[in-house]
């Protein structure tokens, strides 16, 4: 099948899905056209999924890979408290994988439909391994996006759901969009999604906020996981957030349990302690 035929098949699949009214033009031209609403900010993110890094063709179904490729970027939108609008997908596949492109998009578009995301365009190429880069756009009221930089000493630290799930349960991660929207409305002071490990992502939040943190070992650890899995395992795609003590944070948000796991402190930026002892962030780092 030629490239133009594959693209036309993807276009027909996308047209059966959600179409956001702010998108004036989608697949078919050199660029998509977005006409944003007044008094809103647009937020953008991009995430790779790479063969032999995030998956293998022998152990992962194409639909699972498509789901995960979109879920990773949607998780970033959730951390900003953003409502998803559209995605763009750049996909490179080897000849042997071209037959599963349709299944890849079925998995991606099924998730897109659930979260009202329009597939607005992208690129398709041939390469010796599968590479997928998904760009997502979301919208928030002007000046209301959740940032990593808003935490203050004395704020409480919370996390959604459970941490440290065994890796094989991460074939289809669930982006916490509804929780992110709720946290923005509740007035969370800072937020980040836990994709590379709780300790490492908390350090990133602390560095941006120029604060430190004190964690307790009373973490919401998933069944079958250890404390080390919860601290450093990564790929949880839960939301790690902070809120001022005066904010009333419910025990459940969007059907997810909310657990207080620590306090923001005033020490060297990025320093994290666990039950009073220095904690080294050992989460996933592409370059370590």
C-alpha positions in Angstrom: 0.0 0.0 0.0 1.3 3.4 -0.9 1.8 6.3 1.6 -1.1 8.3 0.1 -3.4 5.3 0.5 -2.4 4.8 4.1 -2.9 8.5 4.9 -6.4 8.4 3.3 -7.3 5.4 5.4 -6.2 7.3 8.6 -8.1 10.3 7.4 -11.3 8.3 7.1 -10.8 6.8 10.6 -10.2 10.3 12.1 -13.3 11.7 10.4 -15.4 9.1 12.3 -14.1 10.4 15.6 -14.5 13.6 17.5 -14.2 17.0 15.7 -13.6 20.1 17.9 -15.4 23.1 16.6 -12.3 25.4 17.1 -10.5 23.4 14.4 -11.3 25.0 11.1 -9.1 22.7 9.1 -7.6 19.3 9.9 -6.1 16.4 7.8 -5.8 17.2 4.0 -3.8 20.5 3.9 -0.2 21.3 4.8 -1.3 22.6 8.2 -4.2 22.3 10.6 -6.0 25.6 11.5 -7.2 26.3 15.0 -9.4 29.3 15.8 -9.1 29.6 19.7 -11.8 31.1 21.9 -11.5 34.5 23.6 -9.9 34.5 27.1 -8.3 31.1 26.9 -4.7 29.9 26.9 -3.6 27.0 24.7 -1.1 24.6 26.1 1.0 22.2 24.0 3.0 19.1 24.8 4.9 16.4 22.8 5.9 12.9 23.8 7.8 10.1 22.0 7.2 6.3 22.2 10.1 4.4 20.8 10.5 0.8 19.8 12.9 -1.1 22.1 12.7 1.7 24.6 9.0 1.9 25.5 7.8 -1.3 23.7 8.8 -4.1 21.3 6.8 -5.3 18.4 7.0 -8.9 19.6 5.4 -8.2 23.0 3.1 -5.3 22.4 0.0 -5.0 20.2 -0.2 -2.1 17.8 -3.4 -0.8 19.4 -1.8 -0.8 22.8 1.1 1.3 21.4 -1.3 3.7 19.8 -3.2 4.1 23.1 0.0 4.7 25.1 1.4 7.2 22.5 -1.6 9.4 23.0 -2.0 8.7 26.8 1.5 10.0 27.6 0.7 13.4 26.0 -2.8 13.6 27.5 -1.2 12.9 30.9 0.8 16.1 30.5 -2.4 18.1 29.7 -4.0 16.6 32.8 -1.1 17.9 34.9 -1.8 21.4 33.5 -5.5 21.2 34.3 -6.2 21.5 30.6 -9.1 20.3 28.5 -7.8 18.4 25.5 -8.5 19.8 22.0 -6.5 18.1 19.3 -3.5 15.9 18.7 -1.0 15.5 15.8 0.8 12.2 15.3 4.2 11.7 13.5 4.7 8.0 13.0 7.6 6.2 11.4 7.4 2.5 10.7 9.6 -0.2 9.1 8.2 -2.1 6.1 7.4 -5.1 8.3 5.3 -2.9 10.5 3.3 -1.1 7.9 0.4 -3.6 8.1 -0.3 -2.6 11.7 -0.6 1.1 11.2 -4.3 0.8 11.1 -4.4 -1.0 14.4 -2.1 1.6 15.9 -4.5 4.3 14.9 -7.5 2.3 16.2 -6.0 2.2 19.6 -5.1 5.9 19.5 -8.4 7.0 18.1 -10.4 5.0 20.7 -8.7 6.9 23.5 -9.1 10.2 21.6 -12.8 9.6 21.3 -13.1 9.1 25.0 -11.5 12.4 25.8 -13.0 14.4 22.9 -9.6 14.8 21.1 -9.5 15.6 17.4 -6.8 13.9 15.3 -5.8 17.1 13.3 -2.8 15.8 11.3 0.8 14.6 11.5 3.3 12.8 9.4 4.0 9.2 8.2 7.4 7.9 7.2 9.4 4.7 6.8 12.2 3.9 9.2 14.0 0.8 10.5 12.1 1.0 13.9 8.8 2.4 15.1 8.9 5.9 16.3 5.8 7.8 17.3 5.7 11.4 18.4 2.4 12.8 19.6 1.7 16.5 20.0 -1.3 17.5 22.0 -3.0 20.8 22.5 -5.3 21.7 25.4 -7.2 24.8 26.5 -7.4 26.5 29.9 -9.0 29.7 31.1 -6.4 32.5 30.6 -3.8 32.5 33.4 -5.3 29.4 35.1 -3.0 26.6 34.0 -1.5 24.5 36.7 2.3 24.9 36.8 5.2 23.2 38.5 6.4 26.5 39.8 3.5 27.4 42.2 4.4 25.3 45.3 5.1 27.3 48.5 6.6 26.2 51.9 3.9 24.8 54.1 1.8 23.5 51.2 0.7 19.9 51.5 1.8 17.3 48.9 -0.8 14.9 47.4 -1.0 12.2 44.8 -3.9 10.6 43.0 -4.5 6.8 42.8 -1.8 4.3 43.5 1.9 4.1 42.8 4.4 1.5 41.7 2.1 -0.7 39.6 4.0 -3.6 38.0 5.2 -2.7 34.5 3.0 -5.1 32.6 -0.1 -3.3 33.8 1.0 -0.2 31.9 0.1 -1.3 28.4 -2.8 1.1 28.5 -2.2 3.9 31.0 -5.1 6.1 32.0 -4.6 9.9 31.7 -6.1 11.7 34.7 -7.8 14.4 32.7 -10.9 14.7 34.9 -8.8 14.9 38.0 -6.6 17.6 36.5 -9.6 19.7 35.6 -10.9 19.3 39.2 -7.6 20.2 40.7 -7.5 23.4 38.7 -10.9 24.4 40.0 -10.0 23.5 43.5 -7.0 25.8 43.4 -4.0 23.4 43.5 -0.8 25.4 43.8 1.4 23.2 41.6 1.1 19.9 39.6 3.1 17.4 37.6 2.3 13.9 36.3 4.2 11.0 37.7 5.7 9.4 34.6 9.4 8.9 35.5 9.0 8.1 39.2 7.6 9.9 42.2 10.9 11.0 43.7 12.3 12.3 40.4 9.1 14.1 39.3 8.7 15.6 42.8 12.3 16.9 42.6 11.4 18.5 39.2 8.4 20.2 40.7 10.5 21.4 43.7 13.2 22.8 41.5 10.7 24.8 39.4 9.1 26.1 42.6 12.5 26.7 44.3 11.4 24.6 47.4 12.2 21.3 49.0 9.9 18.5 50.3 9.5 16.1 53.2 7.7 12.8 52.3 6.3 10.2 54.5 6.7 6.5 53.8 2.9 6.1 54.0 2.4 6.1 50.2 -0.5 4.6 48.3 1.4 1.6 47.1 -0.3 -0.6 44.5 -0.9 -4.3 45.3 2.2 -6.3 44.5 4.5 -3.3 44.5 7.3 -2.2 46.9 8.1 1.1 48.4 11.0 1.4 46.0 8.6 0.7 43.1 6.4 3.5 44.3 9.3 6.0 44.8 11.3 5.3 41.6 9.4 2.9 39.3 7.8 5.4 36.9 5.0 5.0 34.4 2.3 5.6 37.0 0.7 8.5 35.2 -0.9 9.7 38.4 -1.0 13.4 39.3 1.4 14.7 42.0 0.2 18.1 43.3 0.4 20.6 46.1 -2.1 22.8 47.8 -2.2 25.4 50.5 -3.2 24.1 54.0 -6.4 26.2 53.8 -7.5 24.4 50.7 -10.0 21.6 51.4 -8.8 18.7 49.3 -11.4 15.8 49.2 -10.4 12.2 49.8 -11.6 11.3 46.3 -11.5 13.3 43.0 -13.0 12.1 39.8 -13.3 8.6 41.3 -9.6 8.5 42.4 -8.4 8.2 46.0 -6.3 11.3 47.0 -3.5 10.7 49.5 -1.5 13.3 51.4 2.1 12.2 51.2 4.1 15.1 52.6 4.8 18.8 53.0 6.6 21.4 51.0 9.6 22.8 53.0 12.0 25.7 52.9 15.4 24.1 52.3 17.8 23.8 49.3 15.7 23.7 46.1 15.0 20.2 44.9 16.0 18.5 48.2 13.7 15.7 49.2 13.6 13.8 52.5 11.7 10.6 53.3 10.9 10.2 57.0 13.7 12.7 57.8 16.4 11.2 55.6 17.7 12.5 52.3 16.1 10.7 49.4 18.0 10.3 46.1 15.6 10.5 43.1 16.4 7.3 41.0 13.5 7.5 38.5 13.8 7.0 34.7 16.2 9.2 32.9 16.9 8.7 29.1 20.4 9.9 29.6 21.5 8.1 32.7 
